Amino acid sequence: MSTGLIRADVGRPPRGEEWPGRADRVLAVYCEGRRGDAVLREAARLAAGGAELAVVTLAPQAKPLRCCKGGGAGPYNCAVKDAADDELRVARERLGRLAARASFTKLVGTPWPPLAEWSADQCFDVAIVPRERFAHGGGKIARELRGATTADVRLAG
């Protein structure tokens, strides 16, 4: 796990020029680790060019058990939410000074967070998601976003 900050000045366009296909609203789907750092690097590059940045992490929840009183999904779901909070804290730290201009959201859902619907409502121009190894089309998250939004879905990592 790297501990360095994501530098906002890396990869800036030449003075007086804009990025090709410049985005005004950027979604970064963050998960802790190498792939999440790649997502943040790409998102920081776009945000440094003036884009509005939203970082989201997912907290899928287990359905409550219908039998066996006690325990069940409650402790698991709490742990998943806590891990998502930690991921957002790490993302905020990694973005450094860009974090002040970004929004951070934890999406919770049973069994899967409503990422596609939420992102469609937010009208993002670009969505950057972690690439899933050996997954067709970049994985479930990328396929969901491509099907529900008009955003340019980019894979990182």
Secondary structure, DSSP 8 states (H G I E B T S, - for coil): -------TTTT---TT---TT--SEEEEE--SSHHHHHHHHHHHHHHHTT-EEEEEEEEE-----SSS-SSTHHHHHHHHHHHHHHHHHHHHHHHGGGGGGEEEEEEEESSS--HHHHHHHHT-SEEEEE--TT-GGG-HHHHHHHHH--SEEEEE-
